[in-house]
């Protein structure tokens, strides 16, 4: 190599050493670009502590563009692994919505990138009511430890009548709904507001309160009234006994 060639090589080495982002590449064919299989794949990360999930609104429409399913909810995956509990919240900004609508059956599928997690709700219409008849879920997270193998947690609820509501009305529940999908996976929906089949202008109809919310609202009132009644009975009993004692003293 000529002296000029030596000088050019040393200049390149000097630039690569002092300037970040300047790299030397070989011009032969021994260095191959990364294949598609080596591309980074999205995987959920399980958390050891629980946090409130983000609330998302998801909608399915008929081929004619008419809304047929609408659900507003936060979804949390609860994983039981080696006597420990782990949590993962569904991120609405990453969810891809799919499914279909029919006269009697509608499906709403929520899927994360690379099918790393999914939640599918199957609605059924029966006479003047609708409900969720099938719920499936799966989660393929990063292993919880370095030596742990990759694992997919999945579960299924079938032939159910979950959240049954009159057609044209919406089911609304602010309390948590914890659904046992399998021995290793639970799904928590909180809050949950949904409606299927009849959705004029894509708006929720009259809200139907779930039993958990009803009990939270009514039980304190009932307990308060019971306590007040017991206090009133105690006061009246005390006054009655005192008056009886006074009458006895007057006779003497």
Buried (B, 14 or more C-beta within 10 A) or exposed (E): EEEEEEEEEEEEEEEEEEEEEEEEEEEEEEEEEEEEEEEEEEBBEBEEEEEEBEBBEBBBBBEEEEBBBBBBBBBBBBBBBEEEEBBBBBBBEBBEBEBBBEEEBBBBBBBBEEEBBBBBBBBBBEEEBBBBBBBBBBBBBEEBEEEEEEEEBBBEBEEBEBBBBBBBBBBBBEBEBEBEBEEBBBBBBBBBBBBBBBBEEEEBBEBBBBEEBEEEEEEEEEEEEEEEEEEEEEEEEEEEEEEEEEEEEEEE
